[in-house]
Amino acid sequence: MATDAQFATFICDQLAAAGDVRVRRMFGEYALYCDGKVVALLCDNRLFLKPTAAAGAWLPSPVEGFPFPGARPWVVLDDCVDDIELLTRLVRATADALPPPRPKRPKRP
């Protein structure tokens, strides 16, 4: 089951205070970006946060899950989607812990 657009919009609305939050459709699911960095995946109407030590400080016992078959474990935030303050802190901490995105190569003519 693919993630529906309403769920992606809901998550973006919840994270309005986290910074420049956007989603991009990928393979029937969504990648969630914060300040140009992929911080989470939306798969099967579930929110999977990229695992970092910074987010672990806010979640003492995180629940891990697999966003798709063959993936490494990510932190499942099913119980946090309604808690705007916690969700914003988790996404912001994850974005701050990740390196800046690589510059894109210029397109060849």
N, C-alpha and C positions, 0 to 999 in steps of 0.2 A: 504494500500500500504506500503510495507516494504522499509526501507532505502536501497539504492543500495551501493555497495562497492566503487564506484567512488566518491560518496558524502563523505563517511567516509574518504577516502584517501585525498580528497580535504581539508577537515577540518583539518586533521592532518598536512598537508603541510602548511596551513595557520598559524598553531600554533607551528611551529618549534622552535620559540624563547621563548616559554612559559615554557620550561622545558622538562621533560620526559613525552611526550604526547603519549598516546596509545589508541586504541579502542579495545573493546572486544564485540563480537557478543553475544547478549542476546535476546532470544525470537523473533527472526526475526528483531530486531533492534540493536542498538549499545549503549554501555556505553562508555563515554569518560573519561579517567583517566589522571590526571596530578600529577606526583610524587606519584603515587600509590593511589590517592584519586579520587573517582568518583565526577567529577565536572559538567558533562553535560550528556544529553542523545541525541541521534540522532534518531528521530522517524519520519517516513514519509518524509524523506529528509528535515527535519527541525531541528534546533539546539535549545535545551532547556537547559538553564543554571540553576544550583542549586541556589535557592534564598539565598543570604547572604547580610548582611549590607555592607560588603566591596564592592561587585559588585554594590550595590545600589548607592554608591558614584560616580561611573562612569556613571551610567544611572539614571538621576534624575527622570524620569517618565517611569519606565520599563513596558513593555507589558507582561502580564502573559497569560499563556496558559497551556493546559493539554496534556502532552506527550502521554497519553493513558487513556482510560476510568477508572475512579475510582482513578486516581492519584491526588496528591495535585498540586496546581499551581506551575509552574516553569517559569522562565523568558525566553521569546521567543527572539531569536537573529537573526531572519530572515534578518533584515536590516543591520546586522553587519558582516556578513560572508565575505564580500569583503574588509572590513576595518581591515587589518592585525594588525595594532597597537592597535586599540581599543579592538579587539577580544583577543589579547594576554594579554592586561592589565586586562580584565574582568576575563579570565580564571586563570591568575596568582593570582589575588586578591581573587578569590574564593578558590583556592587551599590553599593559605596562611591562610584563615579564618577557614578552616575545621580542625578538629582534625586529628592526624595521624591515619592511618589504624590500626585496631587491628591485632595483630600477629595471623598467622594461626596456628591452632592446628595441631600437628603432626599426620600423618596418622597411624591408627592402623594396625598392621600386620594381 
